């Protein structure tokens, strides 16, 4: 397993990491622990979770993922692992999280204390804002609409509160998720001007069907020394190819249709078909092709894997040994030109 420095932090993270949003919904606690054990045995040292997990979010299951991880983590060598979690943002409902989550000082302090208790640890290595407190288009929305702007916690206040957590030793580094170029630049500017902790990472969707990160965020993150944690590298299972043969195949798209809307676009099937063809010509599974592509982008610090079975996890982790040929990369670019970002 390759290890990379996350942004300008002192964290060394495995190039492939384990996402956990299935723990407590699609996976039992025993299955979750088996995934964690196997991933670590293969060199994965970075585990990503969130207070709102599992997905799809429900009052009946909220926080279950962190609890499962905590029951496993207490038996591990804590200093050998990089553990990341996230605070939920506003405007998506979730009244069962602090009466409706915000990213202000009160909520930040309450959220980290609760996460640490569930995770059964004194600190997290990376604490991320799951999505902005302010309005931004996300989760499939692509156009900024100023009319939807709303009152939001100033970024300076968010950074000051996160800085308190760093000073208290509860958090080692901070990061963002589902952010925009402006957001990364503003967080970085405020940190530099006021001597507050700088963000080390951004966790955004990145995969063959959504390469929008390359347009603006790649440049911003390069100059700001912020690492990408690429989530959904298989596009909710689309890039495994399984939905081409059976649109109702078991998986997150069919289980949670509300969370799969960003993939319900006309060019997703034909683009996927082309990537499956390229994988077949290269002698690879479609999933391996997709994961190897994301892992080898210069701006990617780690690619976050999600699996519901050990067999899936084994195949996905096997992609760590794969380097795509120049022919495969050239073929990918041809498809990307024909079907640019069909699922942004």
C-alpha positions as CSV (number, residue, x, y, z in Angstrom):
1,X,0.0,0.0,0.0
2,X,1.2,3.5,-0.9
3,X,1.1,6.2,1.8
4,X,0.7,9.9,1.0
5,X,1.0,13.1,3.0
6,X,-2.4,14.7,3.4
7,X,-2.1,18.3,2.2
8,X,0.5,20.1,4.3
9,X,-0.4,18.2,7.5
10,X,1.8,15.5,9.2
11,X,-0.8,12.8,8.4
12,X,0.4,9.9,6.2
13,X,-2.7,8.3,4.7
14,X,-3.1,5.1,2.7
15,X,-3.8,5.8,-1.0
16,X,-7.0,3.7,-0.6
17,X,-9.1,4.3,2.6
18,X,-12.2,2.8,4.1
19,X,-15.5,4.6,4.0
20,X,-18.1,3.4,6.5
21,X,-21.5,4.8,5.6
22,X,-22.9,1.3,5.1
23,X,-22.1,0.3,8.7
24,X,-25.4,0.1,10.6
25,X,-27.7,0.1,7.5
26,X,-26.4,-2.3,4.9
27,X,-23.8,-3.9,7.2
28,X,-24.1,-5.4,10.7
29,X,-21.6,-4.6,13.4
30,X,-19.9,-8.0,12.8
31,X,-19.6,-7.3,9.1
32,X,-18.3,-3.8,9.8
33,X,-15.6,-5.2,12.1
34,X,-14.6,-7.8,9.5
35,X,-14.2,-5.1,6.9
36,X,-12.1,-3.0,9.2
37,X,-9.9,-6.0,10.1
38,X,-9.4,-6.9,6.5
39,X,-8.7,-3.4,5.3
40,X,-6.1,-2.8,8.0
41,X,-4.5,-6.2,7.2
42,X,-4.0,-4.9,3.6
43,X,-2.3,-1.7,4.7
44,X,-5.3,0.7,5.0
45,X,-4.6,3.1,7.8
46,X,-7.3,5.7,7.1
47,X,-10.9,5.2,8.2
48,X,-13.5,7.8,7.3
49,X,-16.9,8.2,9.0
50,X,-19.4,10.9,10.0
51,X,-21.9,11.7,12.8
52,X,-24.9,11.4,10.5
53,X,-24.0,7.9,9.2
54,X,-25.2,5.4,8.2
55,X,-26.8,6.3,4.8
56,X,-29.6,6.7,4.2
57,X,-29.9,8.9,7.3
58,X,-32.7,8.0,9.8
59,X,-33.4,8.9,13.4
60,X,-33.5,5.2,14.2
61,X,-30.0,4.5,13.0
62,X,-28.1,7.8,13.3
63,X,-24.7,7.6,15.0
64,X,-24.7,3.8,14.6
65,X,-21.7,3.9,12.3
66,X,-19.5,5.7,14.8
67,X,-20.6,3.4,17.6
68,X,-19.6,0.3,15.5
69,X,-16.2,1.8,14.8
70,X,-15.7,2.8,18.4
71,X,-16.4,-0.8,19.6
72,X,-13.6,-1.9,17.2
73,X,-11.2,1.0,17.6
74,X,-10.8,0.5,21.4
75,X,-9.0,-2.8,20.6
76,X,-6.6,-1.3,18.1
77,X,-3.3,0.5,18.2
78,X,-4.8,4.0,18.0
79,X,-1.6,5.7,17.0
80,X,-1.3,3.5,13.9
81,X,-4.6,4.6,12.5
82,X,-5.9,7.9,10.9
83,X,-9.5,8.3,12.0
84,X,-11.7,11.0,10.4
85,X,-15.2,12.0,11.1
86,X,-17.5,14.9,10.1
87,X,-20.0,17.4,11.6
88,X,-23.3,17.6,9.7
89,X,-24.4,20.9,8.2
90,X,-27.8,22.6,7.9
91,X,-30.6,22.7,5.4
92,X,-31.1,19.0,4.8
93,X,-33.5,18.3,7.7
94,X,-32.0,15.8,10.1
95,X,-33.8,17.3,13.1
96,X,-32.7,14.3,15.1
97,X,-29.2,15.7,15.1
98,X,-29.0,18.5,17.7
99,X,-32.5,19.7,16.7
100,X,-31.2,20.5,13.2
101,X,-27.4,20.7,12.7
102,X,-25.5,23.9,12.2
103,X,-21.7,24.5,11.9
104,X,-21.4,27.2,14.6
105,X,-19.4,27.2,17.8
106,X,-22.1,25.6,20.0
107,X,-22.7,22.8,17.5
108,X,-19.1,22.2,16.7
109,X,-18.2,21.7,20.4
110,X,-21.2,19.5,21.0
111,X,-20.7,17.4,17.9
112,X,-17.0,16.6,18.5
113,X,-17.6,15.6,22.1
114,X,-20.4,13.2,21.1
115,X,-18.3,11.7,18.2
116,X,-15.4,11.1,20.5
117,X,-17.6,9.3,23.0
118,X,-19.1,7.1,20.3
119,X,-15.7,6.4,18.7
120,X,-14.2,5.7,22.2
121,X,-11.1,7.8,21.5
122,X,-9.6,10.9,22.9
123,X,-9.0,12.6,19.5
124,X,-9.7,12.3,15.8
125,X,-6.9,12.9,13.3
126,X,-9.1,14.8,10.9
127,X,-12.4,16.6,11.6
128,X,-14.3,17.7,8.6
129,X,-17.3,19.9,7.8
130,X,-19.6,17.5,6.0
131,X,-21.1,20.2,3.8
132,X,-21.0,24.0,4.0
133,X,-23.1,25.9,6.6
134,X,-23.8,28.4,3.8
135,X,-25.8,27.7,0.7
136,X,-23.9,26.1,-2.2
137,X,-25.2,23.8,-5.0
138,X,-24.3,20.2,-4.2
139,X,-25.2,16.6,-4.5
140,X,-26.1,16.9,-8.1
141,X,-27.0,20.5,-8.3
142,X,-24.5,22.4,-10.6
143,X,-25.7,26.0,-10.9
144,X,-25.2,28.6,-8.2
145,X,-28.4,30.6,-7.5
146,X,-27.8,33.7,-5.4
147,X,-31.5,33.8,-4.6
148,X,-31.0,30.7,-2.4
149,X,-28.4,32.4,-0.2
150,X,-29.2,32.2,3.5
151,X,-27.9,33.3,6.8
152,X,-24.8,31.3,7.7
153,X,-22.2,31.1,10.4
154,X,-19.2,33.2,9.3
155,X,-16.3,31.1,8.2
156,X,-14.1,32.9,10.7
157,X,-16.3,31.7,13.6
158,X,-16.2,28.2,12.2
159,X,-12.4,28.3,12.1
160,X,-12.1,29.8,15.6
161,X,-14.3,27.0,17.0
162,X,-12.3,24.3,15.2
163,X,-9.1,26.0,16.4
164,X,-10.4,25.5,20.0
165,X,-10.7,21.8,19.3
166,X,-7.1,21.6,18.0
167,X,-5.8,23.5,21.0
168,X,-7.7,21.1,23.3
169,X,-6.2,18.1,21.6
170,X,-9.5,16.7,20.5
171,X,-8.7,17.2,16.8
172,X,-5.3,17.1,15.1
173,X,-6.3,18.5,11.7
174,X,-9.4,20.0,10.0
175,X,-10.9,19.5,6.6
176,X,-13.9,20.3,4.3
177,X,-16.3,18.2,2.3
178,X,-18.6,19.0,-0.6
179,X,-16.9,22.4,-0.9
180,X,-16.3,24.9,-3.7
181,X,-13.2,26.7,-4.9
182,X,-14.4,29.9,-3.2
183,X,-14.9,28.0,0.1
184,X,-11.4,26.5,0.0
185,X,-9.9,29.8,-0.7
186,X,-11.9,31.6,2.0
187,X,-11.1,29.1,4.6
188,X,-7.4,29.2,3.6
189,X,-7.3,33.0,3.6
190,X,-9.0,33.4,7.0
191,X,-6.6,30.8,8.5
192,X,-3.6,32.6,7.2
193,X,-4.7,36.1,8.2
194,X,-5.8,35.2,11.7
195,X,-3.3,32.5,12.6
196,X,-6.0,29.8,12.8
197,X,-5.7,26.1,11.8
198,X,-5.5,25.6,8.0
199,X,-7.6,23.0,6.3
200,X,-5.6,19.9,5.2
201,X,-8.1,18.3,3.0
202,X,-11.3,18.4,1.0
203,X,-13.6,15.4,0.6
204,X,-15.5,15.7,-2.7
205,X,-17.0,13.3,-5.2
206,X,-14.5,12.3,-7.9
207,X,-14.8,9.5,-10.4
208,X,-14.9,8.8,-14.2
209,X,-18.5,10.1,-14.4
210,X,-17.7,13.3,-12.4
211,X,-14.3,14.9,-12.9
212,X,-15.6,18.5,-12.1
213,X,-12.9,18.7,-9.4
214,X,-10.4,19.1,-12.2
215,X,-11.9,22.4,-13.5
216,X,-11.3,24.7,-10.6
217,X,-10.7,22.9,-7.4
218,X,-7.6,21.1,-8.6
219,X,-5.8,24.4,-9.2
220,X,-7.0,25.9,-5.9
221,X,-6.0,22.9,-3.9
222,X,-2.6,22.6,-5.6
223,X,-1.7,26.2,-4.7
224,X,-3.2,25.9,-1.2
225,X,-1.6,22.5,-0.5
226,X,-5.0,20.8,0.2
227,X,-5.4,17.1,-0.4
228,X,-8.4,15.5,-2.1
229,X,-10.1,12.7,-0.4
230,X,-12.1,11.3,-3.3
231,X,-15.5,9.8,-2.4
232,X,-17.9,7.7,-4.5
233,X,-15.1,6.5,-6.8
234,X,-17.5,3.9,-8.2
235,X,-20.4,6.4,-8.6
236,X,-22.8,4.6,-6.3
237,X,-22.0,1.3,-8.1
238,X,-22.5,2.5,-11.6
239,X,-18.9,2.1,-12.5
240,X,-19.0,-1.5,-11.5
241,X,-21.2,-2.0,-14.6
242,X,-23.9,-3.9,-12.7
243,X,-26.7,-1.4,-13.5
244,X,-26.1,-1.7,-17.3
245,X,-27.4,-5.3,-17.3
246,X,-30.0,-4.8,-14.6
247,X,-31.2,-1.2,-13.7
248,X,-32.8,-2.8,-10.6
249,X,-29.8,-4.7,-9.4
250,X,-29.3,-4.7,-5.7
251,X,-27.2,-1.7,-4.6
252,X,-27.3,1.9,-3.2
253,X,-29.0,3.2,-6.4
254,X,-32.0,0.9,-5.9
255,X,-32.0,0.9,-2.1
256,X,-31.7,4.7,-1.7
257,X,-33.1,6.3,-4.9
258,X,-33.2,9.7,-3.3
259,X,-29.5,9.6,-2.9
260,X,-28.9,8.4,-6.4
261,X,-30.5,11.3,-8.2
262,X,-27.2,12.8,-9.3
263,X,-26.6,9.6,-11.3
264,X,-30.0,9.6,-12.9
265,X,-28.8,11.5,-16.0
266,X,-29.1,10.5,-19.7
267,X,-25.4,10.1,-20.5
268,X,-24.6,8.0,-17.5
269,X,-25.4,4.6,-19.1
270,X,-23.6,5.2,-22.4
271,X,-20.6,6.6,-20.7
272,X,-20.5,3.7,-18.3
273,X,-20.8,1.3,-21.2
274,X,-17.7,2.8,-22.8
275,X,-15.7,2.6,-19.5
276,X,-16.7,-1.0,-19.1
277,X,-15.4,-1.7,-22.6
278,X,-12.1,-0.1,-21.9
279,X,-11.7,-2.2,-18.7
280,X,-12.5,-5.4,-20.7
281,X,-9.9,-4.5,-23.3
282,X,-7.3,-3.9,-20.5
283,X,-8.1,-7.2,-18.8
284,X,-9.5,-5.5,-15.7
285,X,-12.8,-5.4,-14.0
286,X,-14.7,-2.1,-14.4
287,X,-14.4,-1.3,-10.7
288,X,-10.6,-1.9,-10.8
289,X,-10.3,0.5,-13.8
290,X,-12.3,3.2,-12.1
291,X,-10.4,2.9,-8.8
292,X,-7.0,2.8,-10.4
293,X,-7.9,5.9,-12.4
294,X,-8.9,7.9,-9.4
295,X,-6.0,6.7,-7.3
296,X,-3.4,7.8,-9.8
297,X,-4.5,11.4,-10.2
298,X,-1.8,13.8,-9.0
299,X,-4.2,15.7,-6.7
300,X,-5.7,12.6,-5.0
301,X,-4.4,12.0,-1.5
302,X,-6.7,9.0,-0.9
303,X,-9.6,7.3,-2.6
304,X,-12.4,6.3,-0.2
305,X,-13.7,2.8,-0.8
306,X,-17.2,1.7,0.2
307,X,-18.3,-2.0,0.2
308,X,-21.1,-4.1,1.5
309,X,-19.3,-7.4,1.3
310,X,-15.8,-8.6,1.9
311,X,-15.6,-9.9,-1.7
312,X,-16.2,-6.4,-3.0
313,X,-13.7,-4.9,-0.5
314,X,-11.0,-7.4,-1.6
315,X,-11.5,-6.6,-5.3
316,X,-11.4,-2.9,-4.6
317,X,-8.3,-3.1,-2.5
318,X,-6.7,-5.2,-5.2
319,X,-6.8,-2.1,-7.4
320,X,-3.9,-0.6,-5.3
321,X,-1.5,-2.7,-7.4
322,X,-2.9,-1.6,-10.8
323,X,-1.3,1.1,-13.0
324,X,-3.3,1.9,-16.1
325,X,-1.5,1.7,-19.5
326,X,-1.1,4.7,-21.7
327,X,-3.6,3.2,-24.1
328,X,-6.2,2.8,-21.4
329,X,-5.7,6.4,-20.2
330,X,-6.0,7.7,-23.8
331,X,-9.2,5.7,-24.3
332,X,-10.6,7.2,-21.1
333,X,-9.9,10.7,-22.3
334,X,-11.7,10.0,-25.6
335,X,-14.8,8.9,-23.7
336,X,-14.5,11.9,-21.4
337,X,-14.5,14.3,-24.3
338,X,-17.6,12.6,-25.7
339,X,-19.5,12.4,-22.4
340,X,-18.0,15.1,-20.1
341,X,-19.1,14.7,-16.5
342,X,-22.4,13.0,-17.1
343,X,-23.0,12.7,-13.3
344,X,-21.7,15.9,-11.6
